[in-house]
Amino acid sequence: MSEELMAVIDVMAYGYEVSVSINALDIGIKGGKSESKRLMGGGDPMVSRLPADMKNLACLKSGENELEITYKRLTDEDFGPMTIEVKSAEQFENDEHAFFLREDTDDIDEPKNVTGKFSL
């Protein structure tokens, strides 16, 4: 049996508009709140049972994965920093992460783009 790919993305983005793509698939993060999503590989048996609007959560591949984040602060109100973290199942148990971003900007005019990679 092949090893199933699984990770979790946690986003804390109060006061931010956010978009996240993994391996060129938009995973449906919108920002403005706390969001957490289970990510999986395309071969995961659960993929066939997902509704159409959740199919992009099957975005992981073995080895290197590419992540693209676009975000913009929407308000001067201080909601604290925006954080985005990706953890594999093993990292979740050990309080480690595959990818971590913390942004605490006062700039509400310009959207920002961040690209990164993580391996599973």
FENNOR-V981527 format. One record per helix or strand of 3 or more residues. SS is the DSSP state (alpha for helix, beta for strand). FROM is the first residue (numbers start at 1). TO is the last residue. If there is no record, write none. Layout:
BEGIN
ss=(SS,SS)
from=(FROM,FROM)
to=(TO,TO)
END
This chain:
BEGIN
ss=(beta,beta,beta,alpha,alpha,beta,beta,alpha,beta,beta)
from=(6,16,34,45,52,64,82,89,99,112)
to=(12,22,41,49,57,73,88,94,103,119)
END
